[in-house]
Amino acid sequence: MGTENNRSRREFLGKALGAIAVAALNPLAVLLTPRDVLAAGNGFIIDLNSQSYSQLNSVNGSYRIVIPNTKEVFDNGDVLPYAFIVTRTTSSAFSIVLGWCTHRHYELDHYNVQTDLIKCLNPDTGHDSTYSVDGIVLHGPSKTNLPQYEYSYHTINNTLEVFIPGLAVKDGEVRINALELFQNFPNPVKGVTTIPFKTHYYSKVTLTVSDALGHIIAVLHDGGLSAGDHSFEFDTSIFPSGTYFYHLSDGGETLTKQMVVVR
């Protein structure tokens, strides 16, 4: 058990240090600075007028961008900075994909723009996956395509707004939003209601319901959930009319919404 833990630590440290080293040495790798983070909500503005991103003004130009001081948690427990690869595919279109291999989470970069290939930079033997510029697996042990990120291209001021699920900008700082909690439906409710929420990476979460006095009356879920959309049903038929609250927590953040029960 100790040997396995030590191996995992070495792999993690190797990946993290590799990410920093390559970003420092590779002219096509960029660390996103606070000055680049200009938008509110989940949008990150990349100013294509900046010399830092000059290659994105040409078709096939590409950069690997790392957002420092962030942690993306993968299903296998790997924790790495958020990273994505931006490639200009036409004069008005871009491809933006995850910057980590989906197999072993090795660092990826656009190593051959002429043939539109994204590849592991320092792969182990047998773990060399290759992807198309839009993230489709072409070769290697990886069986999962790279996630694509949505964006908006603002032609007037020549800026690219990238939307990264799970991240937000508040007071000029990058914040991690691991959870999103939505309104239950139906609401008001007479019988069974559905409580939807989203996890942006693997999380151990607790979903509870409390009454107006703060007493927990139901635990709907307590355990790990993979990234994605989730929902749980809550049967209100044994509870009297009134206002109730449901809470979603991952141990560090708790989100709360209210529901109304009617008879």
N, C-alpha and C positions, 0 to 999 in steps of 0.2 A: 504493500500500500504506500509506504514511504517512498519507494523508488518511483512509483507511478506519479506521485505528487511532485517529486523533484523534476521528473521529465516534463510534466505539464508546466511547471514554473519556468524551466529553461526554454521551452517552446514559446511561452508567452513573452518572456523577456527578449528572446531573439526576434520575435515579430515586432514588438514595440520599438526596440532599438533599431531594427532594420528600417522601420517606417521613418524614424527620425533621420537616420543616416541618408537614406535615399532622397528624402525630401530636401536635405541640405545639399546633396551633390548633383542630383538630377535636375537639369535646367527645365525639364517639363513637369516637375513636381512643385506644387505651390502650397505653402501653409497659409490658410485663410486667416487674415489678421482682423482685429476689431474694426479697422477702417473699412474693410470690405463688407462688413455686416451692417447694412444700412436700413434694411426693411424691418417692419414689424410683423408679428404673426410667425408663420413658418417659412417666409421667403428670405432668401439670401441673395443680395445683389452682387453680381460680378460686373465690374465696370470694364467693358471691353476697350475703353479708351486708354486704360492704364497700360503702361509698358509691361507690367507683370503678366498680362494676358494677351500680349500682342499676337501670338500665334493663332488665337481664336478668331482673328479677323480674316483668316484665310481658310478656304475649304480644305478639310483634312487636318487642320490644326487641332492639337489636342493637349490637354493638361490633366494631370492627376492632382486633385485638390484635397488637402487634409484640413479638417477643422480641429484645431488644438483645444485642449482642455475639455474634450467631450469623450464620452464612453458609449460605444455601441456594444451591446451585449448580445451575443449569438446563442442559438439554442444549445450548443455544446458547452457553454460557459465561457468561451473566449471573450475577452473585453479589450476592445481596440478603439482608437479614435475614429470618428466618422470620416470616411474618405469616399470620394467619387471621381469618376473620369468623365471629363467633358470633351466632346469632339464635335467640331462643326462639320456637318454632313452636306449642307448646301448653303447658299447665300443667306437663307432665312430659317434654317432648321439645324437642330443640334441633337446629339445623342448623349444622355447623361445616365451612367450606370454605376453600380456599386464598385468601389475600388479595392475590394478584397475578394479572393477566390472563394466560391461557394463550397468548395470541397474541404480544404484545410485552412482557409482564411489567410493564405499567403498574400503578400502584396502584389497587386496587378498594376500594369501600366501599358500604354499604347505604344508598343515597341516598334511597330512597323506600319506607319500610316498609309503607305502605298498599297498594302494588301489588306488594310482594315483589320488588323489583328490586335487583340488585347491578350496579354500573356503574363504568367508569373515571372517576376524578376529574378528571384533566387529560389527556385523550387528544389525540393528534395527529389531524389531519383524516384520515379514512379508517381510523382504528384504534380506533373507539369501539365496544367490545363490551359487550353487556348480558347478564346472567345472571339466572336465577331464584334465589330464596333458597337452594335446595338445589344450586345450581351448574350448572344446565342452560343451555347456550347458547341465547339467545333472538334475538340480533341481533348483527351485526357480522362482522368478518373471522375471529374465532376459531372454530375448528371442534372444539375440545376442551373438554369440560365441566371445571369446577373439581373437583379432587380433594376428596373428603370425608374428614374425620378422625373416628375413633371416639372415643366418650366414655362416661363413666359419671356419672349424676346421682345424688347422695347426698341423698335427701330429708330425712333426719334432721337433718343439719347444714347443709343448703342449700349444698352445694358441687358444683362441676362439675369432673370430672377429664377432661382432654383428652389423648389419646395422639397424639404427633407422631412419626412414623417418622424415624429418623435423629438424634433428640435424646434425651438422658438427663440426669438430675440426679445429681450425685455431690458429696458434701461441701458441699451448698448452692449449687453452681454448675452452670450449664447447660453440658453437654458435647455436642459433635457426634459422633455415631456414624455414620461414613460407610459402614462395612462390618459385615456379620454373617457369620460363618463357622460352618457346621454340620458335624455328624459325617458322615463318609463312610459309604456303605452299598453292599454289605454290609461288615461289619467284625466279626470278622476276614474277610479276603478271600483267595481262592485264584487268581482271575483278574482280571476287570475290576471296578473299583469306581467309584462316582459320588461326586464331591465337590461338594456344593451350597453356595451362598452367596448373599448379597443385597447389592446396592448401593443406597443411599438417594438418590443423585443420580449424575449422569454422573461417572464416575471412570476414570482410567487406572490399571489394576490389574495386578498380577503374581501368578500362582498357580504355585507351585513345590513340588516334593517333594524332601526330603532324607533321607539315611540316618541311622543313629544317631550317626554321627561328625560330622554337619553338612554333608556333601558334597551339593551339589545334583545330583540324578540325573535330574530331568525338569523342564522348563518347560512347563506346560499352557496358560498364556495370558500374554500380555504386550501390553497395549494398552487402548484405551478401551472402556467398557461403559456402556450407558444404565442408568438406575435400574430396578431390578426384581430378580426371582429369576433366578439363573444356575446352571449346573452343567457340570462337565467330567468326562470319563471318564479313568481312569488304569489302564493295563494292567500288572499286577504279575507277569505270567507269566514274565518274564525275570529277576526278582529273587529272591534267596534268602529263606527265612523270617526273620522278625525284626520289629522295631519301626521304623516310618518316620514321618516328620513332613511335613505339608503346610502351606504358608504362604501367606497372602493379604495383599498389601501394596498401599497406594496411594501409597507414597513417604513418608507421614507416620506411618502406623499399620500395624503388622504383627500379624496374628492367626495363631495356630498351633494345630493339633490333631494328634493322633497316630493312626496306623492300624497294624494288625497284619497281616502277611502270613504265611500258613501254606501248607505244601506237603503 
